Amino acid sequence: MKPQTGTADPGARHGQPPGIRRMALEVLLDWEKTGRFAAELLDERARRAVLSGPNAAFLHDIVLTCLRNLSLLDHWASHLTGGKKFDAHTRGSLRSGLCQLLLLGVPAHAAVNETV
């Protein structure tokens, strides 16, 4: 049975399963907390979730682009929030959302909707 219009998870409307962005945030938080290699965390997460090639690639893109650009993302977040300090979850969400919006070219409505 098809879901009624407007009841499907918003992530699915953008061609990605709803959990991809959440998984990316979880990997970023695990990386920050444990110091494990991001590649190991990504491989574990993709294997457990049984992601298709494109979905695994999107997960990798978000996480690795965030990690390559941490200083830049933190600078942008600091500038946009007036230098406020945030807990790890909020900081990770800001990094991921800004990364998608400004570095990966994800449409604003998708990046913002999924980040919030």
Phi and psi in radians as a Rosetta constraint file:
Dihedral C 1 N 2 CA 2 C 2 CIRCULARHARMONIC -1.347 0.35
Dihedral N 2 CA 2 C 2 N 3 CIRCULARHARMONIC 2.455 0.35
Dihedral C 2 N 3 CA 3 C 3 CIRCULARHARMONIC -1.178 0.35
Dihedral N 3 CA 3 C 3 N 4 CIRCULARHARMONIC 2.619 0.35
Dihedral C 3 N 4 CA 4 C 4 CIRCULARHARMONIC -1.175 0.35
Dihedral N 4 CA 4 C 4 N 5 CIRCULARHARMONIC 2.638 0.35
Dihedral C 4 N 5 CA 5 C 5 CIRCULARHARMONIC -1.012 0.35
Dihedral N 5 CA 5 C 5 N 6 CIRCULARHARMONIC 2.322 0.35
Dihedral C 5 N 6 CA 6 C 6 CIRCULARHARMONIC 1.568 0.35
Dihedral N 6 CA 6 C 6 N 7 CIRCULARHARMONIC -0.124 0.35
Dihedral C 6 N 7 CA 7 C 7 CIRCULARHARMONIC -1.792 0.35
Dihedral N 7 CA 7 C 7 N 8 CIRCULARHARMONIC -0.227 0.35
Dihedral C 7 N 8 CA 8 C 8 CIRCULARHARMONIC -1.229 0.35
Dihedral N 8 CA 8 C 8 N 9 CIRCULARHARMONIC 2.724 0.35
Dihedral C 8 N 9 CA 9 C 9 CIRCULARHARMONIC -1.101 0.35
Dihedral N 9 CA 9 C 9 N 10 CIRCULARHARMONIC 2.395 0.35
Dihedral C 9 N 10 CA 10 C 10 CIRCULARHARMONIC -1.035 0.35
Dihedral N 10 CA 10 C 10 N 11 CIRCULARHARMONIC -0.543 0.35
Dihedral C 10 N 11 CA 11 C 11 CIRCULARHARMONIC -1.112 0.35
Dihedral N 11 CA 11 C 11 N 12 CIRCULARHARMONIC -0.573 0.35
Dihedral C 11 N 12 CA 12 C 12 CIRCULARHARMONIC -1.169 0.35
Dihedral N 12 CA 12 C 12 N 13 CIRCULARHARMONIC -0.462 0.35
Dihedral C 12 N 13 CA 13 C 13 CIRCULARHARMONIC -1.228 0.35
Dihedral N 13 CA 13 C 13 N 14 CIRCULARHARMONIC -0.297 0.35
Dihedral C 13 N 14 CA 14 C 14 CIRCULARHARMONIC -1.798 0.35
Dihedral N 14 CA 14 C 14 N 15 CIRCULARHARMONIC 0.300 0.35
Dihedral C 14 N 15 CA 15 C 15 CIRCULARHARMONIC 1.453 0.35
Dihedral N 15 CA 15 C 15 N 16 CIRCULARHARMONIC 0.085 0.35
Dihedral C 15 N 16 CA 16 C 16 CIRCULARHARMONIC -2.146 0.35
Dihedral N 16 CA 16 C 16 N 17 CIRCULARHARMONIC 2.552 0.35
Dihedral C 16 N 17 CA 17 C 17 CIRCULARHARMONIC -1.055 0.35
Dihedral N 17 CA 17 C 17 N 18 CIRCULARHARMONIC 2.636 0.35
Dihedral C 17 N 18 CA 18 C 18 CIRCULARHARMONIC -1.034 0.35
Dihedral N 18 CA 18 C 18 N 19 CIRCULARHARMONIC -0.419 0.35
Dihedral C 18 N 19 CA 19 C 19 CIRCULARHARMONIC -1.565 0.35
Dihedral N 19 CA 19 C 19 N 20 CIRCULARHARMONIC -0.078 0.35
Dihedral C 19 N 20 CA 20 C 20 CIRCULARHARMONIC -1.049 0.35
Dihedral N 20 CA 20 C 20 N 21 CIRCULARHARMONIC -0.866 0.35
Dihedral C 20 N 21 CA 21 C 21 CIRCULARHARMONIC -1.186 0.35
Dihedral N 21 CA 21 C 21 N 22 CIRCULARHARMONIC -0.632 0.35
Dihedral C 21 N 22 CA 22 C 22 CIRCULARHARMONIC -1.128 0.35
Dihedral N 22 CA 22 C 22 N 23 CIRCULARHARMONIC -0.742 0.35
Dihedral C 22 N 23 CA 23 C 23 CIRCULARHARMONIC -1.067 0.35
Dihedral N 23 CA 23 C 23 N 24 CIRCULARHARMONIC -0.713 0.35
Dihedral C 23 N 24 CA 24 C 24 CIRCULARHARMONIC -1.054 0.35
Dihedral N 24 CA 24 C 24 N 25 CIRCULARHARMONIC -0.776 0.35
Dihedral C 24 N 25 CA 25 C 25 CIRCULARHARMONIC -1.092 0.35
Dihedral N 25 CA 25 C 25 N 26 CIRCULARHARMONIC -0.748 0.35
Dihedral C 25 N 26 CA 26 C 26 CIRCULARHARMONIC -1.079 0.35
Dihedral N 26 CA 26 C 26 N 27 CIRCULARHARMONIC -0.712 0.35
Dihedral C 26 N 27 CA 27 C 27 CIRCULARHARMONIC -1.123 0.35
Dihedral N 27 CA 27 C 27 N 28 CIRCULARHARMONIC -0.764 0.35
Dihedral C 27 N 28 CA 28 C 28 CIRCULARHARMONIC -1.064 0.35
Dihedral N 28 CA 28 C 28 N 29 CIRCULARHARMONIC -0.741 0.35
Dihedral C 28 N 29 CA 29 C 29 CIRCULARHARMONIC -1.164 0.35
Dihedral N 29 CA 29 C 29 N 30 CIRCULARHARMONIC -0.735 0.35
Dihedral C 29 N 30 CA 30 C 30 CIRCULARHARMONIC -1.089 0.35
Dihedral N 30 CA 30 C 30 N 31 CIRCULARHARMONIC -0.741 0.35
Dihedral C 30 N 31 CA 31 C 31 CIRCULARHARMONIC -1.053 0.35
Dihedral N 31 CA 31 C 31 N 32 CIRCULARHARMONIC -0.796 0.35
Dihedral C 31 N 32 CA 32 C 32 CIRCULARHARMONIC -1.167 0.35
Dihedral N 32 CA 32 C 32 N 33 CIRCULARHARMONIC -0.656 0.35
Dihedral C 32 N 33 CA 33 C 33 CIRCULARHARMONIC -1.341 0.35
Dihedral N 33 CA 33 C 33 N 34 CIRCULARHARMONIC -0.730 0.35
Dihedral C 33 N 34 CA 34 C 34 CIRCULARHARMONIC -1.752 0.35
Dihedral N 34 CA 34 C 34 N 35 CIRCULARHARMONIC -0.433 0.35
Dihedral C 34 N 35 CA 35 C 35 CIRCULARHARMONIC 1.342 0.35
Dihedral N 35 CA 35 C 35 N 36 CIRCULARHARMONIC 0.132 0.35
Dihedral C 35 N 36 CA 36 C 36 CIRCULARHARMONIC -1.176 0.35
Dihedral N 36 CA 36 C 36 N 37 CIRCULARHARMONIC 2.786 0.35
Dihedral C 36 N 37 CA 37 C 37 CIRCULARHARMONIC -1.113 0.35
Dihedral N 37 CA 37 C 37 N 38 CIRCULARHARMONIC 2.346 0.35
Dihedral C 37 N 38 CA 38 C 38 CIRCULARHARMONIC -1.065 0.35
Dihedral N 38 CA 38 C 38 N 39 CIRCULARHARMONIC -0.655 0.35
Dihedral C 38 N 39 CA 39 C 39 CIRCULARHARMONIC -1.057 0.35
Dihedral N 39 CA 39 C 39 N 40 CIRCULARHARMONIC -0.697 0.35
Dihedral C 39 N 40 CA 40 C 40 CIRCULARHARMONIC -1.130 0.35
Dihedral N 40 CA 40 C 40 N 41 CIRCULARHARMONIC -0.811 0.35
Dihedral C 40 N 41 CA 41 C 41 CIRCULARHARMONIC -1.081 0.35
Dihedral N 41 CA 41 C 41 N 42 CIRCULARHARMONIC -0.737 0.35
Dihedral C 41 N 42 CA 42 C 42 CIRCULARHARMONIC -1.125 0.35
Dihedral N 42 CA 42 C 42 N 43 CIRCULARHARMONIC -0.792 0.35
Dihedral C 42 N 43 CA 43 C 43 CIRCULARHARMONIC -1.089 0.35
Dihedral N 43 CA 43 C 43 N 44 CIRCULARHARMONIC -0.754 0.35
Dihedral C 43 N 44 CA 44 C 44 CIRCULARHARMONIC -1.057 0.35
Dihedral N 44 CA 44 C 44 N 45 CIRCULARHARMONIC -0.831 0.35
Dihedral C 44 N 45 CA 45 C 45 CIRCULARHARMONIC -1.123 0.35
Dihedral N 45 CA 45 C 45 N 46 CIRCULARHARMONIC -0.780 0.35
Dihedral C 45 N 46 CA 46 C 46 CIRCULARHARMONIC -1.141 0.35
Dihedral N 46 CA 46 C 46 N 47 CIRCULARHARMONIC -0.672 0.35
Dihedral C 46 N 47 CA 47 C 47 CIRCULARHARMONIC -1.177 0.35
Dihedral N 47 CA 47 C 47 N 48 CIRCULARHARMONIC -0.785 0.35
Dihedral C 47 N 48 CA 48 C 48 CIRCULARHARMONIC -1.128 0.35
Dihedral N 48 CA 48 C 48 N 49 CIRCULARHARMONIC -0.628 0.35
Dihedral C 48 N 49 CA 49 C 49 CIRCULARHARMONIC -1.502 0.35
Dihedral N 49 CA 49 C 49 N 50 CIRCULARHARMONIC -0.133 0.35
Dihedral C 49 N 50 CA 50 C 50 CIRCULARHARMONIC 0.879 0.35
Dihedral N 50 CA 50 C 50 N 51 CIRCULARHARMONIC 1.076 0.35
Dihedral C 50 N 51 CA 51 C 51 CIRCULARHARMONIC -1.449 0.35
Dihedral N 51 CA 51 C 51 N 52 CIRCULARHARMONIC 2.543 0.35
Dihedral C 51 N 52 CA 52 C 52 CIRCULARHARMONIC -1.217 0.35
Dihedral N 52 CA 52 C 52 N 53 CIRCULARHARMONIC 2.920 0.35
Dihedral C 52 N 53 CA 53 C 53 CIRCULARHARMONIC -0.962 0.35
Dihedral N 53 CA 53 C 53 N 54 CIRCULARHARMONIC -0.895 0.35
Dihedral C 53 N 54 CA 54 C 54 CIRCULARHARMONIC -1.107 0.35
Dihedral N 54 CA 54 C 54 N 55 CIRCULARHARMONIC -0.641 0.35
Dihedral C 54 N 55 CA 55 C 55 CIRCULARHARMONIC -1.238 0.35
Dihedral N 55 CA 55 C 55 N 56 CIRCULARHARMONIC -0.693 0.35
Dihedral C 55 N 56 CA 56 C 56 CIRCULARHARMONIC -1.110 0.35
Dihedral N 56 CA 56 C 56 N 57 CIRCULARHARMONIC -0.677 0.35
Dihedral C 56 N 57 CA 57 C 57 CIRCULARHARMONIC -1.124 0.35
Dihedral N 57 CA 57 C 57 N 58 CIRCULARHARMONIC -0.709 0.35
Dihedral C 57 N 58 CA 58 C 58 CIRCULARHARMONIC -1.137 0.35
Dihedral N 58 CA 58 C 58 N 59 CIRCULARHARMONIC -0.730 0.35
Dihedral C 58 N 59 CA 59 C 59 CIRCULARHARMONIC -1.025 0.35
Dihedral N 59 CA 59 C 59 N 60 CIRCULARHARMONIC -0.843 0.35
Dihedral C 59 N 60 CA 60 C 60 CIRCULARHARMONIC -1.061 0.35
Dihedral N 60 CA 60 C 60 N 61 CIRCULARHARMONIC -0.762 0.35
Dihedral C 60 N 61 CA 61 C 61 CIRCULARHARMONIC -1.020 0.35
Dihedral N 61 CA 61 C 61 N 62 CIRCULARHARMONIC -0.833 0.35
Dihedral C 61 N 62 CA 62 C 62 CIRCULARHARMONIC -1.064 0.35
Dihedral N 62 CA 62 C 62 N 63 CIRCULARHARMONIC -0.914 0.35
Dihedral C 62 N 63 CA 63 C 63 CIRCULARHARMONIC -1.139 0.35
Dihedral N 63 CA 63 C 63 N 64 CIRCULARHARMONIC -0.876 0.35
Dihedral C 63 N 64 CA 64 C 64 CIRCULARHARMONIC -1.217 0.35
Dihedral N 64 CA 64 C 64 N 65 CIRCULARHARMONIC -0.595 0.35
Dihedral C 64 N 65 CA 65 C 65 CIRCULARHARMONIC -1.183 0.35
Dihedral N 65 CA 65 C 65 N 66 CIRCULARHARMONIC -0.688 0.35
Dihedral C 65 N 66 CA 66 C 66 CIRCULARHARMONIC -1.045 0.35
Dihedral N 66 CA 66 C 66 N 67 CIRCULARHARMONIC -0.836 0.35
Dihedral C 66 N 67 CA 67 C 67 CIRCULARHARMONIC -1.169 0.35
Dihedral N 67 CA 67 C 67 N 68 CIRCULARHARMONIC -0.638 0.35
Dihedral C 67 N 68 CA 68 C 68 CIRCULARHARMONIC -1.202 0.35
Dihedral N 68 CA 68 C 68 N 69 CIRCULARHARMONIC -0.394 0.35
Dihedral C 68 N 69 CA 69 C 69 CIRCULARHARMONIC -2.136 0.35
Dihedral N 69 CA 69 C 69 N 70 CIRCULARHARMONIC 0.499 0.35
Dihedral C 69 N 70 CA 70 C 70 CIRCULARHARMONIC -0.956 0.35
Dihedral N 70 CA 70 C 70 N 71 CIRCULARHARMONIC -0.836 0.35
Dihedral C 70 N 71 CA 71 C 71 CIRCULARHARMONIC -1.082 0.35
Dihedral N 71 CA 71 C 71 N 72 CIRCULARHARMONIC -0.750 0.35
Dihedral C 71 N 72 CA 72 C 72 CIRCULARHARMONIC -1.139 0.35
Dihedral N 72 CA 72 C 72 N 73 CIRCULARHARMONIC -0.804 0.35
Dihedral C 72 N 73 CA 73 C 73 CIRCULARHARMONIC -1.089 0.35
Dihedral N 73 CA 73 C 73 N 74 CIRCULARHARMONIC -0.730 0.35
Dihedral C 73 N 74 CA 74 C 74 CIRCULARHARMONIC -1.153 0.35
Dihedral N 74 CA 74 C 74 N 75 CIRCULARHARMONIC -0.630 0.35
Dihedral C 74 N 75 CA 75 C 75 CIRCULARHARMONIC -1.114 0.35
Dihedral N 75 CA 75 C 75 N 76 CIRCULARHARMONIC -0.813 0.35
Dihedral C 75 N 76 CA 76 C 76 CIRCULARHARMONIC -1.074 0.35
Dihedral N 76 CA 76 C 76 N 77 CIRCULARHARMONIC -0.782 0.35
Dihedral C 76 N 77 CA 77 C 77 CIRCULARHARMONIC -1.093 0.35
Dihedral N 77 CA 77 C 77 N 78 CIRCULARHARMONIC -0.733 0.35
Dihedral C 77 N 78 CA 78 C 78 CIRCULARHARMONIC -1.099 0.35
Dihedral N 78 CA 78 C 78 N 79 CIRCULARHARMONIC -0.765 0.35
Dihedral C 78 N 79 CA 79 C 79 CIRCULARHARMONIC -1.101 0.35
Dihedral N 79 CA 79 C 79 N 80 CIRCULARHARMONIC -0.776 0.35
Dihedral C 79 N 80 CA 80 C 80 CIRCULARHARMONIC -1.266 0.35
Dihedral N 80 CA 80 C 80 N 81 CIRCULARHARMONIC -0.429 0.35
Dihedral C 80 N 81 CA 81 C 81 CIRCULARHARMONIC -1.892 0.35
Dihedral N 81 CA 81 C 81 N 82 CIRCULARHARMONIC 0.150 0.35
Dihedral C 81 N 82 CA 82 C 82 CIRCULARHARMONIC 1.231 0.35
Dihedral N 82 CA 82 C 82 N 83 CIRCULARHARMONIC 0.469 0.35
Dihedral C 82 N 83 CA 83 C 83 CIRCULARHARMONIC 1.403 0.35
Dihedral N 83 CA 83 C 83 N 84 CIRCULARHARMONIC 0.235 0.35
Dihedral C 83 N 84 CA 84 C 84 CIRCULARHARMONIC -1.078 0.35
Dihedral N 84 CA 84 C 84 N 85 CIRCULARHARMONIC 2.577 0.35
Dihedral C 84 N 85 CA 85 C 85 CIRCULARHARMONIC -1.666 0.35
Dihedral N 85 CA 85 C 85 N 86 CIRCULARHARMONIC 2.449 0.35
Dihedral C 85 N 86 CA 86 C 86 CIRCULARHARMONIC -2.216 0.35
Dihedral N 86 CA 86 C 86 N 87 CIRCULARHARMONIC 2.755 0.35
Dihedral C 86 N 87 CA 87 C 87 CIRCULARHARMONIC -1.189 0.35
Dihedral N 87 CA 87 C 87 N 88 CIRCULARHARMONIC 2.922 0.35
Dihedral C 87 N 88 CA 88 C 88 CIRCULARHARMONIC -1.036 0.35
Dihedral N 88 CA 88 C 88 N 89 CIRCULARHARMONIC -0.710 0.35
Dihedral C 88 N 89 CA 89 C 89 CIRCULARHARMONIC -1.131 0.35
Dihedral N 89 CA 89 C 89 N 90 CIRCULARHARMONIC -0.797 0.35
Dihedral C 89 N 90 CA 90 C 90 CIRCULARHARMONIC -1.160 0.35
Dihedral N 90 CA 90 C 90 N 91 CIRCULARHARMONIC -0.748 0.35
Dihedral C 90 N 91 CA 91 C 91 CIRCULARHARMONIC -1.060 0.35
Dihedral N 91 CA 91 C 91 N 92 CIRCULARHARMONIC -0.755 0.35
Dihedral C 91 N 92 CA 92 C 92 CIRCULARHARMONIC -1.119 0.35
Dihedral N 92 CA 92 C 92 N 93 CIRCULARHARMONIC -0.684 0.35
Dihedral C 92 N 93 CA 93 C 93 CIRCULARHARMONIC -1.130 0.35
Dihedral N 93 CA 93 C 93 N 94 CIRCULARHARMONIC -0.752 0.35
Dihedral C 93 N 94 CA 94 C 94 CIRCULARHARMONIC -1.084 0.35
Dihedral N 94 CA 94 C 94 N 95 CIRCULARHARMONIC -0.797 0.35
Dihedral C 94 N 95 CA 95 C 95 CIRCULARHARMONIC -1.037 0.35
Dihedral N 95 CA 95 C 95 N 96 CIRCULARHARMONIC -0.841 0.35
Dihedral C 95 N 96 CA 96 C 96 CIRCULARHARMONIC -1.118 0.35
Dihedral N 96 CA 96 C 96 N 97 CIRCULARHARMONIC -0.784 0.35
Dihedral C 96 N 97 CA 97 C 97 CIRCULARHARMONIC -1.126 0.35
Dihedral N 97 CA 97 C 97 N 98 CIRCULARHARMONIC -0.797 0.35
Dihedral C 97 N 98 CA 98 C 98 CIRCULARHARMONIC -1.123 0.35
Dihedral N 98 CA 98 C 98 N 99 CIRCULARHARMONIC -0.681 0.35
Dihedral C 98 N 99 CA 99 C 99 CIRCULARHARMONIC -1.044 0.35
Dihedral N 99 CA 99 C 99 N 100 CIRCULARHARMONIC -0.851 0.35
Dihedral C 99 N 100 CA 100 C 100 CIRCULARHARMONIC -1.105 0.35
Dihedral N 100 CA 100 C 100 N 101 CIRCULARHARMONIC -0.766 0.35
Dihedral C 100 N 101 CA 101 C 101 CIRCULARHARMONIC -1.235 0.35
Dihedral N 101 CA 101 C 101 N 102 CIRCULARHARMONIC -0.829 0.35
Dihedral C 101 N 102 CA 102 C 102 CIRCULARHARMONIC -1.749 0.35
Dihedral N 102 CA 102 C 102 N 103 CIRCULARHARMONIC -0.399 0.35
Dihedral C 102 N 103 CA 103 C 103 CIRCULARHARMONIC -1.942 0.35
Dihedral N 103 CA 103 C 103 N 104 CIRCULARHARMONIC -0.590 0.35
Dihedral C 103 N 104 CA 104 C 104 CIRCULARHARMONIC -1.719 0.35
Dihedral N 104 CA 104 C 104 N 105 CIRCULARHARMONIC -0.147 0.35
Dihedral C 104 N 105 CA 105 C 105 CIRCULARHARMONIC 1.265 0.35
Dihedral N 105 CA 105 C 105 N 106 CIRCULARHARMONIC 0.391 0.35
Dihedral C 105 N 106 CA 106 C 106 CIRCULARHARMONIC -1.181 0.35
Dihedral N 106 CA 106 C 106 N 107 CIRCULARHARMONIC 2.369 0.35
Dihedral C 106 N 107 CA 107 C 107 CIRCULARHARMONIC -0.935 0.35
Dihedral N 107 CA 107 C 107 N 108 CIRCULARHARMONIC 2.487 0.35
Dihedral C 107 N 108 CA 108 C 108 CIRCULARHARMONIC -0.954 0.35
Dihedral N 108 CA 108 C 108 N 109 CIRCULARHARMONIC -0.773 0.35
Dihedral C 108 N 109 CA 109 C 109 CIRCULARHARMONIC -1.079 0.35
Dihedral N 109 CA 109 C 109 N 110 CIRCULARHARMONIC -0.603 0.35
Dihedral C 109 N 110 CA 110 C 110 CIRCULARHARMONIC -1.326 0.35
Dihedral N 110 CA 110 C 110 N 111 CIRCULARHARMONIC -0.830 0.35
Dihedral C 110 N 111 CA 111 C 111 CIRCULARHARMONIC -1.081 0.35
Dihedral N 111 CA 111 C 111 N 112 CIRCULARHARMONIC -0.772 0.35
Dihedral C 111 N 112 CA 112 C 112 CIRCULARHARMONIC -1.259 0.35
Dihedral N 112 CA 112 C 112 N 113 CIRCULARHARMONIC -0.811 0.35
Dihedral C 112 N 113 CA 113 C 113 CIRCULARHARMONIC -1.028 0.35
Dihedral N 113 CA 113 C 113 N 114 CIRCULARHARMONIC -0.764 0.35
Dihedral C 113 N 114 CA 114 C 114 CIRCULARHARMONIC -1.318 0.35
Dihedral N 114 CA 114 C 114 N 115 CIRCULARHARMONIC -0.478 0.35
Dihedral C 114 N 115 CA 115 C 115 CIRCULARHARMONIC -1.317 0.35
Dihedral N 115 CA 115 C 115 N 116 CIRCULARHARMONIC -0.683 0.35
